[in-house]
Amino acid sequence: MQSHPPRNDGDRTLEDDSQAIVTRRIQRLSSHLAIPASSPHQPQLHMLTCARAKLEVNTRALSSLMRGKHREIQERVFLFFDSRPDLQTPIEISMKDHRELCMRQLLALVREAGIRPFRYVVEDPAVYFAIAEAVGSVDMSLAIKMGVQYSLWGGSVLNLGTKKHRDKYFDGIDSLEYPGCFAMTELHHGSNVQGIQTVATFDPLTDEFVINTPNDGAIKWWIGNAAVHGKFATVFAKLMLPTHDSKGVSDMGVHAFIVPIRDLKTHQTLLGIEIHDCGHKVGLNGVDNGALRFTSVRIPRDNLLNRFGDVSRDGKYTSSLPTINKRFAATLGELVGGRVALAYSSVSVLKISVIIAVRYSLLRQQFGPPKKPEVSILDYQSHQHKLMPMLASAYAFHFAAEYLVDKYSEMKKTHDEQLVGDVHALSAGLKSYITSFTAKSLSTCREACGGHGYAAVNRFGSLRNDHDIFQTFEGDNTVLLQQVAGDLLKQYNEKFQGGTLTVTWNYLRESMNTYLSQPNPVTARWEGENHLRDPKFQLDAFRYRTSRLLQSVAVRLRKHSKTLGMFGAWNRCLNHLLTLAESHIESVILAKFVEVVQNCPDANTRAALKLVCDLYALDRIWKDIGTYRNVDYVAPNKAKAIHKLTEYLSFQVRNIAGELVDGFDLPDQVTKAPIAMQSEAYAQYTQYVGFQFIEKAINR
């Protein structure tokens, strides 16, 4: 028998290397989970010890806080659709069938379930948004189709028209006898509504408006309900009045007109109207988006929605508002309900995706210490880093969206001018910030669920595709953030001219003085947990950042406007302005969260919410720690302490993650994903693809 000399490292085989890699990986994974030996120099030990001291969460009290207001109406929606399998949207469905199903779902909601969303659009918007949230859990296409019918088409009649329009159209819109569209966007113009080219010219001889599409760029595009079901459209067009001068006509600015597009009885397209289908989309294929072209379409003068401007029989124009810009601002101001709805609905999508990801991560077990059971993947720090701040954000956004709805409802009742401006900017900011965050989070949640997250039945694909457009319609997110920044600069200028600030911007009174002073070198080094978890420190940090951004961008704009003009200066500072807007919105979100925590009556719930709020605040500070370090607001030791505490709080939130997602109080028929079922998730998943229970297979 031959003898073999001992091998040195150069003689190692590929098999040896592979084995070494596997061994190192197991050791590394085990080190994440093993409780280290006691040592005063190991803060991680304190972290893990604290993590075992689990908070007691009163799930009933928490769910009452999260869904208590409108639980009854939402449960009616859930139960109705749960009892009607014929109205459930299958995973695989053609665009044509999806559109017809979506219309049947809406008709059933109104005529069979007896839920009439339109009646709440003006009277109690909070109830309308709650219905929209519940309907969106059935099918997001259904929620959007409902929004087109009641919030956009119906809302334009109520908000831009007068009593004669309400009397004539309300019942038909409410009952779906008058399905309609909202025709604002054109092929060449979306965000720049004042640039639309469709014209409505008054003909004094016949007492009519004549609607025309002057070129292909003015074709109305992406119009929901237009391709198949719509019979009316609110058409936004330039109102042109004949004059006796060389111009021949006078442009009075963009107005809204009710235009019938199909025959009420035969459903045939009316004379002068051309309708085409925009086709298959990335998502929301239950909504029939179409394109409209108008050629000398005549409508009665009474079809002008005349709340902000009217034309008399002899062609005279009257308005309570003196300029085109003021009339335009008033018109768009009445349409912010769509932005409110999208912010609110986006939070709902975020909740559903977080529920699926967290429940699956608690269920799924992979790896573990040697000769020990495998552990939940949510026990890994990397997974907590992905999901726990997102869970905290879902709570933060929920309270911010509720605040927005309350302010919007108050605005609809009081019509207070200052409140109108406040809601306009707040809805723009929250819609933009929340929908962008949710869009990114959907991909993270899918990834956190591994291969099973890629299955269509587990919903991430459809949620991601359907939600994606939330970042664009009702105002492109980048454009909306610029509106927020513009409003902040206006408030900033008024502050120095002795003007008053609206409610949401109150903190700027102090920020221009306190927050813009030199950072305190003592507090910049404080790193104690009590200090970092103090809401005053957190709010001060958020507001300091916003104030610095506001002051610095105002200086930059003044400087660049001298050489580039205002448009060029704005574009030069655009990224700075977007960061300012996001910073301000984060300050508003945190302020509302802190307020909810402080006012929570149940002690256990308050403690849980405080933990979640602290994680939201410190995670946001850590993500932008460079800004704080650059101005010495936070010293290096404090930055390190914030990072460690953020990881510690993620561990703590992980310990109550199950209770926190249960607190959203969304039943299994809403979340739908088999991997997120509250019992027998794997069994339900295997049954879905065709397997029977393993026990049954063994017994055979």
Salt bridges, closest charged atoms under 4 A:
ASP16 OD2 - ARG7 NH2 3.40
ASP17 OD1 - ARG12 NE 3.11
GLU75 OE2 - ARG67 NH2 3.01
ASP86 OD2 - ARG84 NH2 2.84
GLU100 OE2 - HIS229 NE2 3.30
GLU112 OE1 - ARG84 NH1 2.48
GLU133 OE2 - LYS351 NZ 3.84
ASP139 OD2 - HIS98 NE2 2.81
ASP167 OD2 - LYS163 NZ 2.60
ASP174 OD2 - ARG116 NH1 2.63
ASP174 OD2 - ARG119 NH2 3.02
GLU177 OE2 - ARG111 NH2 3.35
GLU186 OE2 - LYS220 NZ 3.06
ASP203 OD2 - ARG298 NH1 3.05
ASP207 OD1 - ARG301 NE 2.49
ASP207 OD2 - ARG313 NE 3.80
GLU208 OE1 - ARG298 NH1 2.95
ASP216 OD1 - ARG293 NH1 2.90
GLU274 OE2 - HIS276 NE2 2.93
GLU274 OE1 - ARG293 NE 3.08
ASP277 OD2 - ARG99 NH1 2.49
ASP288 OD1 - LYS145 NZ 2.68
ASP288 OD1 - HIS229 ND1 3.71
ASP302 OD1 - LYS164 NZ 3.01
ASP314 OD2 - LYS316 NZ 3.88
GLU334 OE1 - ARG307 NH1 3.33
GLU334 OE1 - LYS412 NZ 3.14
ASP379 OD1 - ARG654 NE 2.70
GLU402 OE2 - HIS398 NE2 3.56
ASP406 OD2 - LYS69 NZ 3.64
GLU447 OE2 - LYS386 NZ 3.34
GLU529 OE2 - ARG533 NH1 3.11
ASP540 OD2 - LYS536 NZ 2.69
GLU586 OE1 - ARG545 NH2 2.55
GLU586 OE2 - ARG620 NE 2.95
GLU595 OE1 - LYS592 NZ 2.83
ASP614 OD2 - ARG533 NE 2.70
ASP614 OD2 - LYS610 NZ 2.71
ASP619 OD2 - LYS623 NZ 2.80
ASP624 OD2 - ARG545 NH1 3.19
ASP632 OD1 - ARG629 NH1 3.85
GLU647 OE2 - HIS643 NE2 3.33
GLU659 OE2 - LYS54 NZ 2.91
ASP662 OD1 - ARG359 NH2 2.85
ASP665 OD2 - ARG67 NH1 3.36
ASP665 OD2 - ARG71 NH1 2.20
ASP668 OD1 - ARG359 NH1 3.98
